[in-house]
Amino acid sequence: MMSDYIIVYDIFDAKRLYKVRKIAYSYALEGQKSAIEAPLDRTLMKTLVRELLEVVEDEDKINIIKVSDAILLGRAKQINYEHNGLVIV
């Protein structure tokens, strides 16, 4: 089952930052700088975490937060997931 996640990262090395950003954005719907929104199921989450662990060091920080009850402001839209596909309403 797909769920919406916010991925926030603070990476202390420019090369690692580029690699983390590239990995994270490959799963993202949208994002800004070091915070992105990504729809993930269990398999995608495991793959994402495995890919990130290959890049990050102890000094880096990545938070992956499941969005359950979002408060939407401005142009934000609720995303519904149906049959492993995205339907944006």
C-alpha positions as CSV (number, residue, x, y, z in Angstrom):
1,M,0.0,0.0,0.0
2,M,1.4,3.4,-1.0
3,S,1.8,6.1,1.6
4,D,3.0,9.7,1.4
5,Y,6.4,10.5,3.0
6,I,8.5,13.6,3.5
7,I,12.2,13.0,3.2
8,V,14.4,15.6,4.9
9,Y,18.2,15.5,4.8
10,D,21.2,17.4,6.0
11,I,24.4,16.1,4.4
12,F,27.8,17.5,5.3
13,D,29.8,16.8,2.2
14,A,29.0,18.2,-1.3
15,K,29.7,14.9,-3.1
16,R,27.4,12.9,-0.7
17,L,24.8,15.7,-0.9
18,Y,24.7,15.3,-4.7
19,K,24.3,11.5,-4.4
20,V,21.6,11.7,-1.7
21,R,19.7,14.4,-3.6
22,K,19.9,12.3,-6.8
23,I,18.6,9.2,-5.0
24,A,15.8,11.0,-3.1
25,Y,14.6,12.9,-6.2
26,S,14.3,9.6,-8.1
27,Y,11.4,8.7,-5.7
28,A,9.9,12.2,-5.4
29,L,6.8,13.8,-6.6
30,E,8.0,17.3,-5.7
31,G,10.5,18.9,-3.4
32,Q,12.4,22.0,-2.3
33,K,16.1,21.9,-1.5
34,S,16.5,19.3,1.2
35,A,12.8,18.4,1.7
36,I,10.9,16.3,-0.7
37,E,7.6,14.5,-0.9
38,A,7.6,10.9,-2.1
39,P,4.9,8.2,-2.4
40,L,6.4,4.9,-1.2
41,D,5.2,1.4,-0.5
42,R,7.1,-1.1,1.6
43,T,9.3,-2.3,-1.2
44,L,10.2,1.2,-2.4
45,M,10.9,2.2,1.1
46,K,13.4,-0.7,1.6
47,T,15.1,0.1,-1.7
48,L,15.3,3.8,-0.9
49,V,16.8,3.2,2.6
50,R,19.3,0.6,1.2
51,E,20.4,3.1,-1.5
52,L,20.8,6.0,1.0
53,L,22.7,3.8,3.5
54,E,25.3,3.2,0.8
55,V,26.0,6.9,0.6
56,V,25.6,8.6,4.0
57,E,28.1,8.8,6.8
58,D,27.6,9.1,10.6
59,E,27.7,12.9,10.5
60,D,24.8,13.1,8.0
61,K,21.1,13.2,8.9
62,I,18.1,11.9,7.0
63,N,14.6,11.8,8.3
64,I,11.8,9.9,6.5
65,I,8.5,10.9,8.0
66,K,5.1,9.3,7.1
67,V,2.4,11.9,6.4
68,S,-0.8,10.7,8.0
69,D,-3.0,13.7,8.7
70,A,-1.7,16.5,6.5
71,I,-2.8,20.1,6.8
72,L,-2.9,21.5,3.3
73,L,-2.4,25.2,2.7
74,G,-2.1,27.3,-0.5
75,R,-1.9,25.2,-3.7
76,A,-1.2,21.9,-1.9
77,K,-3.3,19.0,-3.0
78,Q,-4.3,15.7,-1.4
79,I,-2.9,12.7,-3.2
80,N,-4.9,9.5,-3.3
81,Y,-3.4,6.1,-4.2
82,E,-5.3,3.5,-6.1
83,H,-4.1,0.1,-7.3
84,N,-0.4,1.0,-7.1
85,G,-0.9,4.0,-9.3
86,L,-1.2,7.7,-8.4
87,V,-4.4,9.7,-8.9
88,I,-3.9,13.4,-8.1
89,V,-7.2,15.1,-7.3
